[in-house]
Amino acid sequence: GQSLEQPSEVTAVEGAIVQINCTYQTSGFYGLSWYQQHDGGAPTFLSYNALDGLEETGRFSSFLSRSDSYGYLLLQELQMKDSASYFCAVREWKDSNYQLIWGAGTKLIIKP
Amino acid sequence: DAGVIQSPRHEVTEMGQEVTLRCKPISGHDYLFWYRQTMMRGLELLIYFNNNVPIDDSGMPEDRFSAKMPNASFSTLKIQPSEPRDSAVYFCASTLDRGTPSTDTQYFGPGTRLTVL
């Protein structure tokens, strides 16, 4: 079956670096996405990895290893505004149609 | 573009009443998704459309839920009759499929917070 595993909660200190892991088990894998959601807000897209390796966008980076069915989101120079939930999602094709399978989300708590 | 538009933003209704949630996707997007989010169950995909055609409605909880997309710029999610356990935030999202491999981005609306008393 399809499943995504990510930690339910991660705590870090302002200015530090934090890594949020995501392991997946799906069929027809095409790519791994990351979304950020602040309390009371809507999910917003952060990054997408279709190929192995690291993608960097400012303070955020995302990594994918297709052979290990594993990816992570790396947040550097943490700021209080980064306190949010982070979701990994796998893009796959099923019956010739697009699907996005979502993880349960990781709540990132940042302490001053 | 104004982004994905949802209405109403908040809805409070009584058990047994019909509820209709509305969504206008981003112009030109060919996929539209309806999600439900609760603390207990997280983000759940209810149904999605491709070019106005429902593709997968396996996430729709039961027959009380129905969704339509009469044209490329409008979709509705209807609950009839509503029950207290339907209380949640309902999100609509849209995306443009550019083929694979490609950047994948779903654009979410602000959500409708539904409370069924």
Chai-1 contact restraints between the chains, C-beta under 6 A:
chainA,res_idxA,chainB,res_idxB,connection_type,confidence,min_distance_angstrom,max_distance_angstrom,comment,restraint_id
A,Y30,B,T100,contact,1.0,0.0,6.0,A-B,restraint_1
A,G31,B,D104,contact,1.0,0.0,6.0,A-B,restraint_2
A,S33,B,D104,contact,1.0,0.0,6.0,A-B,restraint_3
A,A42,B,F108,contact,1.0,0.0,6.0,A-B,restraint_4
A,A42,B,P110,contact,1.0,0.0,6.0,A-B,restraint_5
A,A42,B,G111,contact,1.0,0.0,6.0,A-B,restraint_6
A,P43,B,F108,contact,1.0,0.0,6.0,A-B,restraint_7
A,F45,B,T105,contact,1.0,0.0,6.0,A-B,restraint_8
A,Y48,B,T103,contact,1.0,0.0,6.0,A-B,restraint_9
A,Y48,B,D104,contact,1.0,0.0,6.0,A-B,restraint_10
A,A50,B,P101,contact,1.0,0.0,6.0,A-B,restraint_11
A,R91,B,D104,contact,1.0,0.0,6.0,A-B,restraint_12
A,N97,B,I55,contact,1.0,0.0,6.0,A-B,restraint_13
A,Y98,B,D97,contact,1.0,0.0,6.0,A-B,restraint_14
A,W102,B,L43,contact,1.0,0.0,6.0,A-B,restraint_15
A,A104,B,G42,contact,1.0,0.0,6.0,A-B,restraint_16
